[in-house]
Amino acid sequence: MNNAPLIQKGQNVLFIGDSIVDAGRKYEDPASLGSGFAFMAAGLFGSLYPELDVKFHNRGIGGHRVVDLAARWQQDCLDLKPDWLTVMVGINDVMRRYDQNKPTSVAQYISGYRELLLQAVDRFGSKLIIVEPYVLPTNEMRIQCREDLDPKIHALRNMAEELGALYIPTDGLFAAARMKGGISYWAPDGVHPTPAGHALIARAWLSSVGVNLG
């Protein structure tokens, strides 16, 4: 028997961020959840608590950074009035430093991120779930990314604590998971998860909102 989750009857749950959130959703269909962790988490939650009639939305877009979220925040977040806001963004803020020479400083990343979250909190009292970015060392570039990613993760964890957000330490979860099955089992390119990798995030998300999967 599951205990009551933190998410309440009739609430709106929004997932927004980059390609890991996106996971192939159909942009022309506002109800599309893609095939990744957002889809898995929504499906499992709905199967366990049909009486709550919770509405789930996915507004992930591949390749997006914090600045890209800011450009579409009104339409893709605020207009949906989320009771629960899950954000996963940051790996592209890291990668663009190396593949396009477009770095995002830690200060820029965190200040932009915080501003977006606070808009939702201030207007709707949204409860926050932050999913940290991660990278696995599949090649030299991925290894090099750690020097940019690690300070961002530390700052993100501090911000989550400051804002009282629920937090999913994805970088740590994948670091531990690779000891069972290897990197290719979870995220062959070091970033984009396999179905098992998405399920790892989905289970952590469900746990964060009080769902006990046993």
N, C-alpha and C positions, 0 to 999 in steps of 0.2 A: 504493500500500500504506500503510495507516494504521499509525502507531506505536502501541504499547500506551498506552491512556488511563490516567489516574490512578485511575479507578474500577475495582475489581477484581471478579473472578468472584463472583457470588452476593450482591453487596452491595445494601443498601436505600438508595434515593435518595428523599428527601422534598422536595417543593416546598410551601411554606406562606406565607401572606400575605393580600393583599387581592384586589380584583376582577381585577387584571391576572394574578394567579396563577390565580384561580378560573376565569375565562374560560368560564363556562357549564357547569361540571362538574355532574354529577348527584349531589346529596348522598346520595341513598339508595343509590348504588352506590359502595362504597369503592374500586373499581378505576377509576372514571371519572377521566380526566385533563383534562376540558374540551376546548377547541379552541384554546388559546393557546400561549404559548411553552413551557410545561411539556410539553404534548402533542407539540409539534414536536420539542423536544429529545429526549424519550424515544423517539419514533418513529425519528428519525435515528440516535440512539445504538444502539438495538436492531437496526436494519437493518445497521449496520456491524459490530456485535460480538455476534451471536447466541450465540456460544459462551460469553459471559460470564454470560448469564442474569441480568442485573441487574433488580431489581424497582423500579418507579417508583410513587410515590404523590403525589397532589395533595390538599392540604388548605387551599386558598385559599378565602376567603369575602369577597364584595364588601362594601365599607364598613368593613372592620375596621382597627383601630389596634393599636398595641402592647398596650394594656390589654386589648383583645379577644383577642389571641393568648394573653396570660397566662391568661385565664379558661378556655381550652380546651387549654392546652399539654400537660397530662398525656395526654389522650385523643388529640389530633390530632398530637402529636409524640412524646413520650416513650414512649407505648405501642407505637409503631411501631419503636422502637430504630434510628433512622436512622444509617447509616454516613456518609452525606452529607446535609447539611441546607442547603437553599437557602431563604433568606428574602427576601421583598420586601414591605416594609411602611413606611409613612411618609407617603404622600400624603394619607391621611385624617386623620392627626395634624396635618397642615398645614391642610387644607380646613375642618375643624371650627372652627378659629379664626374663619373668615370667614363660614361659613353658619349656625353654631349658637352662636357665641360660647363655644366650648369649646376654648380653646387648650391645647396640650401644649408645655411648655417644652423646650428642647434637653436640659437635664439630665434631665428626666423621660423623654423619648424614649430617650436613650442608656442611662440606668441600667436602665430596664425592658427594653430590647432586649438589653443585655449579660447581664442576669440569665437571660433565656430561653436565650440561646446557651450560656452556661456550664453550665446544667443538662444540656444534651445532651452537651457536651464532657466534663464531669466523669463522667457516668454511662456513656456509650457510646464516648467518644473520637471523637465525630462530627467529620468534616471540614466546614468551614463555607464556604458560598458566599453572599456578601451581594450582593443586587441593589439598587442605590440607587433611591430614588424620583425622579421627574422631573416637570416640567410644561413645556408649550409655550405660548407667549403667544397664545392664541386670543381672549382678551377681557380686559377690565380686571381682573377678579377673578383670572384666571390670572397676569397680570402682577404684581399685588399680592402673590400667593402667594410670589414669589421672596424677599421679605424674611424670610419664615418658613422657607422650604425651604432656602435656601442655607446658613445656619448648621447646620441638621440634616445636610445632605450633608457638610459639612466635618468635623463631629464623627463621622459614620458612617465616613468614610474613615480617620480617626484610629483609631477602634475596630477596624476591620478590620485595620489594620496591627498594632495591639497584640495582637490575637488570632491573627494569622497566617492570616486568612481569605483565600480567593480573593475577588476583588472585580470586579463588573461595573459600570462607570461609566456607567450608563444615561442619565443626564442629559446627559453629554457626547456619547454615541453619537447620541441624538436631535437634539441641537443641530447636530451635523455632518451627519446624514442629511437634515435639512430643507433643506439647500442643494441637494439633489437631489430634486426632486419636490414640495417644499413641505410645510407642516405637515399639511394635510388628507390627504396621501398616507400619512402615518405614524400620526397620532393626531388625528382631526378635532376632538375636544373638548379637545385639549391633554393628555389623560391616558390614555384608553383606546385601545390600539393597533388599527390595522387588521391584517389578516393579514400584510402586509409588515412592520409594526411589531413584531408578535410574532416574526416570523422574524428580525428584527434582534437581538432579545434572545436568541432560541434559539441563533443562530450564536455570539453572544458567550459564552453559557453553555457551549456545546460546546468552544469554543476554550479556555476557562478550565480544562476538565478534560482537555485534551490531545488533543482530536479535531481533526484537520486535514481541513477540507472542501474544500481546494484553492481 
